Amino acid sequence: MKRIAGAAILALAAAGAGQSQEHGQHAHDHGAGGPVVPAEPGQGAFAAIAEIVELLRQSPSTDWEAADIGALRAHLVDMDLLVSHASVDEKPLENGLRMLIGTSGKGGGAASRMVPAHAPVLEAESGWSSVVEASGGQLIWTVLSEDNAAQIQALGFFGLMAVGNHHRSHHLAIATGQSPH
């Protein structure tokens, strides 16, 4: 039952995302003839939570006993800590990139939770080899591709963490109490 509800919510999310984009475009087109409504409801994490809450409230199949907005918030905080505080040393390789990621402090804790989960998703979505190892208080993430080494190097750690079209459905899965991985 939860899988059916999750699938329905994901479908609603896809439709809602298109409507949100349409609505945002129309809100700016009203000009003097109607109210101008901001497209962004505030800070990024708050906006992401607000969007998910709206999707859940619109879906009659939402399992409110499984919903966990707190888990979504914790993940969004991790995303912020990763971007703001992760310590990464990038080493270009002939066919990709090796990244040495510190695991201490707030940024390191976020990296410890996010990088091992993201690496196989990156591999599945891009076709690049993506391997994470833990060693001596750091993560060693190696991303390789014979054909896309320059792209991998240009993206670097933070760009590689952002690759993929799974983030929205991942956030929805977290908020609905499903395993996102």
C-alpha positions as CSV (number, residue, x, y, z in Angstrom):
1,M,0.0,0.0,0.0
2,K,2.9,2.4,0.9
3,R,4.4,1.7,-2.6
4,I,1.2,2.6,-4.3
5,A,0.8,5.8,-2.2
6,G,4.5,6.6,-2.9
7,A,4.0,6.2,-6.6
8,A,0.9,8.4,-6.5
9,I,2.7,11.0,-4.6
10,L,5.7,10.9,-7.0
11,A,3.3,11.3,-9.9
12,L,1.7,14.2,-8.2
13,A,5.1,15.7,-7.5
14,A,6.0,15.6,-11.2
15,A,2.7,17.2,-12.1
16,G,3.0,19.8,-9.3
17,A,6.5,20.7,-10.3
18,G,5.3,21.5,-13.8
19,Q,2.4,23.5,-12.4
20,S,4.7,25.4,-10.0
21,Q,6.9,26.4,-12.9
22,E,3.9,27.4,-14.9
23,H,2.4,29.3,-12.0
24,G,5.7,31.0,-11.3
25,Q,5.9,32.1,-15.0
26,H,2.3,33.3,-15.0
27,A,2.7,35.2,-11.7
28,H,5.3,37.4,-13.2
29,D,3.2,37.9,-16.4
30,H,0.2,39.5,-14.6
31,G,1.8,43.0,-14.7
32,A,-0.6,45.8,-13.6
33,G,-3.7,43.6,-14.4
34,G,-3.3,41.3,-11.4
35,P,-1.3,40.5,-8.3
36,V,2.3,39.7,-8.5
37,V,3.2,36.6,-6.4
38,P,6.8,35.7,-5.6
39,A,7.8,32.3,-7.0
40,E,10.2,31.5,-4.1
41,P,8.6,31.0,-0.7
42,G,11.8,31.9,1.2
43,Q,15.1,30.3,2.0
44,G,15.9,27.2,-0.1
45,A,15.4,24.5,2.5
46,F,12.2,26.2,3.7
47,A,11.0,26.4,0.1
48,A,11.8,22.7,-0.4
49,I,9.9,21.7,2.7
50,A,6.9,24.0,1.8
51,E,6.7,22.4,-1.7
52,I,6.8,18.8,-0.2
53,V,4.2,19.7,2.4
54,E,1.9,21.1,-0.3
55,L,2.3,17.9,-2.4
56,L,1.5,15.7,0.7
57,R,-1.5,17.8,1.6
58,Q,-2.9,17.6,-1.9
59,S,-2.5,13.9,-2.2
60,P,-5.4,11.8,-0.8
61,S,-3.1,8.8,-0.6
62,T,-0.6,10.5,1.8
63,D,0.1,8.2,4.8
64,W,0.3,10.8,7.5
65,E,1.5,8.2,10.0
66,A,4.6,7.5,7.9
67,A,5.3,11.2,6.9
68,D,8.5,12.5,8.4
69,I,9.1,16.2,7.6
70,G,11.8,16.2,10.3
71,A,13.8,13.7,8.4
72,L,13.6,15.8,5.3
73,R,14.7,18.8,7.3
74,A,17.7,16.9,8.6
75,H,18.7,15.9,5.1
76,L,18.4,19.5,3.8
77,V,20.5,20.6,6.7
78,D,23.1,18.0,5.7
79,M,23.0,19.4,2.1
80,D,23.7,22.9,3.4
81,L,26.5,21.6,5.7
82,L,28.1,19.7,2.9
83,V,28.2,22.7,0.6
84,S,29.2,25.1,3.3
85,H,31.7,23.1,5.4
86,A,32.9,20.0,3.7
87,S,36.7,19.8,3.3
88,V,37.7,18.3,0.0
89,D,41.0,17.8,-1.7
90,E,40.6,17.1,-5.4
91,K,43.2,15.1,-7.3
92,P,42.8,15.0,-11.1
93,L,43.4,11.6,-12.7
94,E,44.0,10.9,-16.4
95,N,40.5,9.4,-16.7
96,G,38.6,11.2,-13.9
97,L,39.0,12.6,-10.3
98,R,39.9,11.3,-6.9
99,M,38.5,13.3,-4.0
100,L,39.8,13.1,-0.4
101,I,36.9,14.2,1.9
102,G,37.4,14.9,5.5
103,T,34.9,13.3,7.9
104,S,35.3,15.4,10.9
105,G,33.2,18.4,11.9
106,K,29.7,19.3,10.7
107,G,30.7,19.2,7.0
108,G,32.5,15.9,7.4
109,G,29.5,14.3,9.2
110,A,27.3,15.4,6.3
111,A,29.7,14.1,3.8
112,S,29.9,10.7,5.7
113,R,26.1,10.4,5.4
114,M,25.7,11.7,1.8
115,V,28.7,10.7,-0.3
116,P,28.4,6.9,0.2
117,A,24.6,7.2,-0.7
118,H,25.2,9.4,-3.7
119,A,28.1,7.6,-5.3
120,P,26.1,4.6,-6.6
121,V,23.3,6.8,-7.8
122,L,25.8,8.9,-9.7
123,E,27.2,5.7,-11.3
124,A,23.7,4.5,-12.2
125,E,22.7,7.8,-13.7
126,S,25.9,8.7,-15.5
127,G,27.5,5.4,-16.4
128,W,30.8,6.6,-14.8
129,S,32.6,4.4,-12.3
130,S,32.0,5.9,-8.8
131,V,33.6,4.2,-5.8
132,V,33.8,5.4,-2.2
133,E,36.2,4.0,0.4
134,A,36.7,5.0,4.0
135,S,40.3,5.3,5.1
136,G,42.0,7.1,8.0
137,G,39.3,9.6,8.9
138,Q,38.4,10.5,5.4
139,L,36.4,9.2,2.5
140,I,38.2,8.6,-0.8
141,W,35.7,9.0,-3.7
142,T,37.0,8.1,-7.2
143,V,34.9,8.9,-10.3
144,L,36.2,7.7,-13.6
145,S,35.2,7.7,-17.3
146,E,37.4,7.3,-20.3
147,D,35.1,9.6,-22.4
148,N,34.1,12.2,-19.8
149,A,37.2,12.8,-17.6
150,A,37.3,16.6,-18.4
151,Q,33.7,16.9,-17.4
152,I,34.2,15.0,-14.2
153,Q,37.2,17.2,-13.3
154,A,35.4,20.4,-14.2
155,L,32.4,19.4,-12.0
156,G,34.6,18.6,-9.1
157,F,33.2,17.3,-5.8
158,F,30.3,19.7,-5.5
159,G,29.2,19.4,-9.1
160,L,29.3,15.6,-8.9
161,M,27.2,15.7,-5.8
162,A,24.6,17.7,-7.7
163,V,24.5,15.5,-10.8
164,G,21.3,13.7,-11.4
165,N,17.6,14.2,-11.7
166,H,16.8,12.2,-8.5
167,H,16.9,14.9,-5.9
168,R,13.2,15.9,-5.9
169,S,11.9,12.3,-5.7
170,H,14.6,11.6,-3.1
171,H,13.3,14.4,-0.9
172,L,9.7,13.2,-1.4
173,A,10.7,9.7,-0.4
174,I,12.4,11.0,2.8
175,A,9.3,13.1,3.7
176,T,7.0,10.2,3.2
177,G,8.9,7.8,5.4
178,Q,10.3,5.7,2.6
179,S,13.9,4.6,2.2
180,P,15.4,7.0,-0.3
181,H,18.2,4.6,-1.3
